[in-house]
Amino acid sequence: MSKILIVDDEEGIRMLYSMELRDDGYEVITLPDGKGLLELVDKEQPDCIVLDIKMREYDGLDLLQQIRKKHYDLPVILNSAYSSFKVDLKAVAADYYVVKSSDLTELKEKLRVALEARIPRE
């Protein structure tokens, strides 16, 4: 079972994604912001991160850079309500970019592809 970490400051998004992804057989952990993100990644060792960009106290693009420095091979899907971030140079470090929607079809597809492409840990 793949473990997914959802980092989003909107409780409703965390709940929706958690329910949908658990229904699809994933183990899901959530974080309401970037506080302690790297420590949580080290502890929980998720197989993929779904990362919000615009959070109250944290910038998801800056968090992405921190993740890449320590966990360069961990798939990260940027998830934002704004498609304008796709052109931000910091966003190219992400594996995928998905615009938030109540229809999780695209997110689930990107998640499936990211997990299939991931090199298994030994």
CYANA upper distance limits for C-alpha pairs under 8 A (distance plus 0.5 A):
  1 MET  CA     25 GLY  CA      7.37
  1 MET  CA     26 TYR  CA      6.35
  1 MET  CA     27 GLU  CA      7.06
  2 SER  CA     26 TYR  CA      5.91
  2 SER  CA     27 GLU  CA      6.59
  2 SER  CA     46 PRO  CA      8.04
  2 SER  CA     47 ASP  CA      6.43
  2 SER  CA    115 LEU  CA      8.45
  3 LYS  CA     26 TYR  CA      6.45
  3 LYS  CA     27 GLU  CA      5.10
  3 LYS  CA     28 VAL  CA      6.23
  3 LYS  CA     29 ILE  CA      7.98
  3 LYS  CA     45 GLN  CA      8.34
  3 LYS  CA     46 PRO  CA      5.38
  3 LYS  CA     47 ASP  CA      5.74
  3 LYS  CA     48 CYS  CA      7.40
  4 ILE  CA     26 TYR  CA      7.33
  4 ILE  CA     27 GLU  CA      6.67
  4 ILE  CA     28 VAL  CA      5.40
  4 ILE  CA     29 ILE  CA      6.78
  4 ILE  CA     46 PRO  CA      5.98
  4 ILE  CA     47 ASP  CA      6.43
  4 ILE  CA     48 CYS  CA      5.64
  4 ILE  CA     49 ILE  CA      6.34
  4 ILE  CA     50 VAL  CA      7.86
  5 LEU  CA     28 VAL  CA      6.49
  5 LEU  CA     29 ILE  CA      5.43
  5 LEU  CA     30 THR  CA      6.03
  5 LEU  CA     31 LEU  CA      7.96
  5 LEU  CA     46 PRO  CA      6.51
  5 LEU  CA     47 ASP  CA      8.44
  5 LEU  CA     48 CYS  CA      6.86
  5 LEU  CA     49 ILE  CA      5.22
  5 LEU  CA     50 VAL  CA      6.66
  6 ILE  CA     14 ARG  CA      7.16
  6 ILE  CA     17 TYR  CA      8.32
  6 ILE  CA     18 SER  CA      8.42
  6 ILE  CA     28 VAL  CA      7.86
  6 ILE  CA     29 ILE  CA      6.83
  6 ILE  CA     30 THR  CA      5.18
  6 ILE  CA     31 LEU  CA      6.73
  6 ILE  CA     49 ILE  CA      6.43
  6 ILE  CA     50 VAL  CA      5.32
  6 ILE  CA     51 LEU  CA      6.69
  7 VAL  CA     14 ARG  CA      8.13
  7 VAL  CA     30 THR  CA      6.36
  7 VAL  CA     31 LEU  CA      5.28
  7 VAL  CA     32 PRO  CA      6.35
  7 VAL  CA     33 ASP  CA      6.49
  7 VAL  CA     34 GLY  CA      7.63
  7 VAL  CA     49 ILE  CA      7.92
  7 VAL  CA     50 VAL  CA      6.69
  7 VAL  CA     51 LEU  CA      5.45
  7 VAL  CA     52 ASP  CA      6.53
  8 ASP  CA     13 ILE  CA      7.59
  8 ASP  CA     14 ARG  CA      6.84
  8 ASP  CA     30 THR  CA      8.31
  8 ASP  CA     31 LEU  CA      7.07
  8 ASP  CA     32 PRO  CA      5.72
  8 ASP  CA     33 ASP  CA      6.43
  8 ASP  CA     51 LEU  CA      6.99
  8 ASP  CA     52 ASP  CA      5.60
  8 ASP  CA     55 MET  CA      7.46
  9 ASP  CA     14 ARG  CA      8.42
  9 ASP  CA     31 LEU  CA      8.32
  9 ASP  CA     32 PRO  CA      5.07
  9 ASP  CA     33 ASP  CA      5.96
  9 ASP  CA     52 ASP  CA      8.21
  9 ASP  CA     55 MET  CA      6.16
  9 ASP  CA     56 ARG  CA      7.61
 10 GLU  CA     14 ARG  CA      6.97
 10 GLU  CA     32 PRO  CA      7.71
 11 GLU  CA     15 MET  CA      6.63
 11 GLU  CA     32 PRO  CA      7.81
 12 GLY  CA     16 LEU  CA      6.57
 13 ILE  CA     17 TYR  CA      6.47
 14 ARG  CA     18 SER  CA      6.39
 14 ARG  CA     30 THR  CA      7.18
 14 ARG  CA     32 PRO  CA      8.48
 15 MET  CA     19 MET  CA      6.60
 16 LEU  CA     20 GLU  CA      6.64
 17 TYR  CA     21 LEU  CA      6.36
 17 TYR  CA    104 LEU  CA      8.42
 18 SER  CA     22 ARG  CA      6.39
 18 SER  CA     28 VAL  CA      6.45
 18 SER  CA     29 ILE  CA      8.22
 18 SER  CA     30 THR  CA      8.35
 19 MET  CA     23 ASP  CA      6.60
 20 GLU  CA     24 ASP  CA      6.96
 21 LEU  CA     25 GLY  CA      7.02
 21 LEU  CA     26 TYR  CA      6.04
 21 LEU  CA     27 GLU  CA      8.16
 21 LEU  CA     28 VAL  CA      7.62
 21 LEU  CA    108 LYS  CA      8.43
 22 ARG  CA     26 TYR  CA      5.39
 22 ARG  CA     27 GLU  CA      6.56
 22 ARG  CA     28 VAL  CA      7.03
 31 LEU  CA     37 LEU  CA      8.20
 33 ASP  CA     37 LEU  CA      8.38
 33 ASP  CA     55 MET  CA      7.32
 33 ASP  CA     57 GLU  CA      7.96
 33 ASP  CA     58 TYR  CA      7.17
 34 GLY  CA     58 TYR  CA      6.49
 34 GLY  CA     60 GLY  CA      8.26
 34 GLY  CA     63 LEU  CA      7.42
 36 GLY  CA     40 LEU  CA      6.62
 37 LEU  CA     41 VAL  CA      6.67
 38 LEU  CA     42 ASP  CA      6.70
 38 LEU  CA     66 GLN  CA      8.35
 38 LEU  CA     67 ILE  CA      7.32
 39 GLU  CA     43 LYS  CA      6.68
 40 LEU  CA     44 GLU  CA      6.29
 40 LEU  CA     45 GLN  CA      8.22
 41 VAL  CA     45 GLN  CA      5.62
 41 VAL  CA     46 PRO  CA      6.85
 47 ASP  CA     74 LEU  CA      7.23
 47 ASP  CA     75 PRO  CA      7.61
 47 ASP  CA    115 LEU  CA      7.53
 48 CYS  CA     74 LEU  CA      6.68
 48 CYS  CA     75 PRO  CA      5.41
 48 CYS  CA     76 VAL  CA      6.32
 48 CYS  CA     77 ILE  CA      8.15
 48 CYS  CA    111 LEU  CA      8.09
 48 CYS  CA    114 ALA  CA      8.08
 48 CYS  CA    115 LEU  CA      7.59
 49 ILE  CA     74 LEU  CA      8.20
 49 ILE  CA     75 PRO  CA      6.89
 49 ILE  CA     76 VAL  CA      5.27
 49 ILE  CA     77 ILE  CA      6.66
 50 VAL  CA     76 VAL  CA      6.46
 50 VAL  CA     77 ILE  CA      5.31
 50 VAL  CA     78 LEU  CA      6.51
 50 VAL  CA     79 ASN  CA      6.94
 51 LEU  CA     60 GLY  CA      7.00
 51 LEU  CA     64 LEU  CA      8.50
 51 LEU  CA     76 VAL  CA      7.40
 51 LEU  CA     77 ILE  CA      6.57
 51 LEU  CA     78 LEU  CA      5.42
 51 LEU  CA     79 ASN  CA      6.10
 52 ASP  CA     60 GLY  CA      6.26
 52 ASP  CA     78 LEU  CA      6.48
 52 ASP  CA     79 ASN  CA      5.30
 52 ASP  CA     80 SER  CA      6.06
 53 ILE  CA     59 ASP  CA      6.32
 53 ILE  CA     60 GLY  CA      4.37
 53 ILE  CA     61 LEU  CA      6.49
 53 ILE  CA     78 LEU  CA      7.21
 53 ILE  CA     79 ASN  CA      7.03
 53 ILE  CA     80 SER  CA      6.23
 54 LYS  CA     58 TYR  CA      7.69
 54 LYS  CA     59 ASP  CA      6.34
 54 LYS  CA     60 GLY  CA      6.72
 54 LYS  CA     80 SER  CA      7.56
 55 MET  CA     59 ASP  CA      6.63
 55 MET  CA     60 GLY  CA      7.57
 58 TYR  CA     62 ASP  CA      8.39
 58 TYR  CA     63 LEU  CA      8.11
 59 ASP  CA     63 LEU  CA      6.87
 60 GLY  CA     64 LEU  CA      6.50
 60 GLY  CA     78 LEU  CA      8.46
 61 LEU  CA     65 GLN  CA      6.96
 61 LEU  CA     90 LYS  CA      6.47
 61 LEU  CA     91 ALA  CA      6.88
 62 ASP  CA     66 GLN  CA      7.01
 62 ASP  CA     90 LYS  CA      8.28
 63 LEU  CA     67 ILE  CA      6.71
 64 LEU  CA     68 ARG  CA      6.65
 64 LEU  CA     76 VAL  CA      8.25
 64 LEU  CA     93 ALA  CA      7.79
 64 LEU  CA     94 ALA  CA      7.74
 65 GLN  CA     69 LYS  CA      6.82
 65 GLN  CA     90 LYS  CA      7.94
 65 GLN  CA     93 ALA  CA      7.88
 66 GLN  CA     70 LYS  CA      7.25
 67 ILE  CA     71 HIS  CA      5.95
 67 ILE  CA     72 TYR  CA      7.44
 68 ARG  CA     72 TYR  CA      4.80
 68 ARG  CA     73 ASP  CA      8.07
 68 ARG  CA     74 LEU  CA      8.27
 68 ARG  CA     93 ALA  CA      7.96
 73 ASP  CA    118 ARG  CA      8.19
 74 LEU  CA    118 ARG  CA      8.21
 75 PRO  CA     94 ALA  CA      7.90
 75 PRO  CA     95 ASP  CA      6.45
 75 PRO  CA    114 ALA  CA      6.65
 75 PRO  CA    115 LEU  CA      8.01
 75 PRO  CA    118 ARG  CA      7.74
 76 VAL  CA     94 ALA  CA      5.88
 76 VAL  CA     95 ASP  CA      6.01
 76 VAL  CA     96 TYR  CA      7.37
 77 ILE  CA     94 ALA  CA      6.55
 77 ILE  CA     95 ASP  CA      6.33
 77 ILE  CA     96 TYR  CA      5.25
 77 ILE  CA     97 TYR  CA      6.14
 77 ILE  CA     98 VAL  CA      7.55
 77 ILE  CA    110 LYS  CA      8.19
 77 ILE  CA    111 LEU  CA      8.07
 78 LEU  CA     91 ALA  CA      8.22
 78 LEU  CA     94 ALA  CA      6.91
 78 LEU  CA     95 ASP  CA      8.40
 78 LEU  CA     96 TYR  CA      6.69
 78 LEU  CA     97 TYR  CA      5.21
 78 LEU  CA     98 VAL  CA      6.70
 79 ASN  CA     97 TYR  CA      6.51
 79 ASN  CA     98 VAL  CA      5.50
 79 ASN  CA     99 VAL  CA      6.19
 79 ASN  CA    100 LYS  CA      6.48
 80 SER  CA     85 PHE  CA      8.45
 80 SER  CA     97 TYR  CA      8.43
 80 SER  CA     98 VAL  CA      7.18
 80 SER  CA     99 VAL  CA      5.57
 80 SER  CA    100 LYS  CA      5.87
 81 ALA  CA     99 VAL  CA      5.87
 81 ALA  CA    100 LYS  CA      5.37
 81 ALA  CA    101 SER  CA      8.21
 82 TYR  CA     99 VAL  CA      6.91
 82 TYR  CA    100 LYS  CA      8.38
 83 SER  CA     99 VAL  CA      6.55
 84 SER  CA     88 ASP  CA      8.27
 85 PHE  CA     91 ALA  CA      7.47
 86 LYS  CA     91 ALA  CA      6.75
 86 LYS  CA     92 VAL  CA      8.38
 86 LYS  CA     97 TYR  CA      7.39
 87 VAL  CA     91 ALA  CA      7.63
 88 ASP  CA     92 VAL  CA      7.88
 95 ASP  CA    114 ALA  CA      7.84
 96 TYR  CA    110 LYS  CA      7.29
 98 VAL  CA    106 GLU  CA      7.52
 98 VAL  CA    107 LEU  CA      6.71
104 LEU  CA    108 LYS  CA      6.47
105 THR  CA    109 GLU  CA      6.68
106 GLU  CA    110 LYS  CA      6.68
107 LEU  CA    111 LEU  CA      6.52
108 LYS  CA    112 ARG  CA      6.60
109 GLU  CA    113 VAL  CA      6.76
110 LYS  CA    114 ALA  CA      6.48
111 LEU  CA    115 LEU  CA      6.62
112 ARG  CA    116 GLU  CA      6.64
113 VAL  CA    117 ALA  CA      6.65
114 ALA  CA    118 ARG  CA      6.72
